[in-house]
Amino acid sequence: MAFTVGLVLMLNLLSSCEQFIEVDLPNSQLTTEAVFTEKATAEAALLAIYAQMRDRGILRDLYYEMGLYTDELEFYGSSTSSKEAFHKNNLIPSHPTVSSWWNTTYTQIYGANALLKGLEESALDEAFKKQLTGEALFIRGLNQFYLTVLYGAVPYVTSTDYQQNTVLSKIPIQEVFKKVEADLTQAIALLDWEYSTADRTRANKGVALAALARVSLYTGDWQQAVDATTAIINHSDLYEWETDLNKVFLKESRSTLWQFSHRGAGVNTPEAISFIFNTAPPPTVALTPNLVSSFQDADQRLVHWIQEVSDGSQSYYHPFKYKTRGNTSSSVEYSILFRMAEVYLIRSEAYARLDQLELASLDLNIVRGRAGLADVEYSTKEELLEQILIERRHELFTEAGQRFFDLKRSNRLDAVLEPLKAGWKPTNQLLPLPENELIINPNLAPQNPGYQSGN
């Protein structure tokens, strides 16, 4: 099939509820040449993908659903809510979120592939093509990374041929990681350090490096993690360590690498809307007592990032990293995907894994110091690694599913969650594959262990 995809197709893909593998070419379409002749239309296609990532799918929802899935959030909402299945760890293959995460994420990947193909064949100037190609590779690599961490072996989609995509088979997890690293490495080479937007809502070289460093925690390439994070930290002209806990999540923070702005002037974050409550009991979710009690009394994150609400007899706690729940005259906060604290914590862990314990403790103490904590004490490498994981829990709670991913990559999901969650089973380390996708494409079989079709 000849490649003829245009802006209309890409925008339709990104606003459609159809599964990506069922998308057909429209009867009336703009050709590749029409879309990629002008910078404005090519850039609009890229921005449409970013908007989709912001509004729907895995990156939009991880902070909430995976907080419920682990030991971060308690659920107080309706028993008929689709969120309860995450809290009770009883997801089924027909669960709407299981399907929507899969479909919207592959739709975003399809859009990135269409962009890559169109840019390759266009006559736009090379610097512009280089920037957009780097961003498209970043989008594809990051989305494929999250798909495989959540679902296990998955197809790695690099084509815009919808017929081919209907018969793709899964590839092993480690092979997916290799392809993710290849995409991100190429993106790093193509992207500049300078941001395309002042509000850091598009990827630059630093964002792609941070993504590669995050992936390195799963692949065990510790030197790669050190190199990537050091490159970011050394760019002090772009990134600064924010010492005030109350300013970390403001949209102008120079400790932010990448963030999502939200639709409309004065709109703030879904995190604040989801988490903040002023009366008890909570209407939907609250932090688990297990998480709150795990902080040291001297930890200033208890004061600045967690808020207590009492009904007079019982206290509940909600995340308070994002503090502006309603609309304001101009947006105060954006949703942050990558920030400097994670960069330092990744490098700290990588140094420790490489037996460079003094360097590891220096990075860890930067994060601890801002929270009002003394320098870390340790006698062995194992003790230091344990302190790093504890610090990640306290610094990154309710951010992009970080707790789930840390427990998973450290092989601690069962040990930590089985005593705390009655519904937890070892097979919960993976989500079920969407039932409808298995019907459409039998090459995705078998279903992940522990899940039965027909539910």
Buried (B, 14 or more C-beta within 10 A) or exposed (E): EEBBBBBBBBBBBBEBEEBBBEBEEEEEBBBBEBBBBEBEBBBBBBBBBBBBBBBBBBBBBBBBBBBBBBBBBBBBBEEEEBBBBBBBBBBBBBBEBBBBBBBBBBBBBBBBBBBBBBBEEBEBEEEBBBBBBBBBBBBBBBBBBBBBBBBBBBBBBBBBEBEEBBEBEBBEBEEBBBBBBEBBBBBBEBBEBEBBEEBBBBBBBBBBBBBBBBBBBBBEBBEBBBBBBBBBBEBEEBBEBBEEBBEBBBBEBBBBBBBBBBEEEEBBBBBBEBBBBEEBEBEBBBBBEEBBEBBBEEBBBBBBBBBEBEEEEEEBBBBBBBBBBEBEEEBBBBBBBBBBBBBBBBBBBBBBBBEBBEBBBBBBBBBBEBBBBEEBEBEEBEBBBBBBBBBBBBBBBBBBBBBBBBBBBBEEBBEBBBEEBEEBBEEBBBBBBBBBBBEBBEEBEEBBEEBEBEE
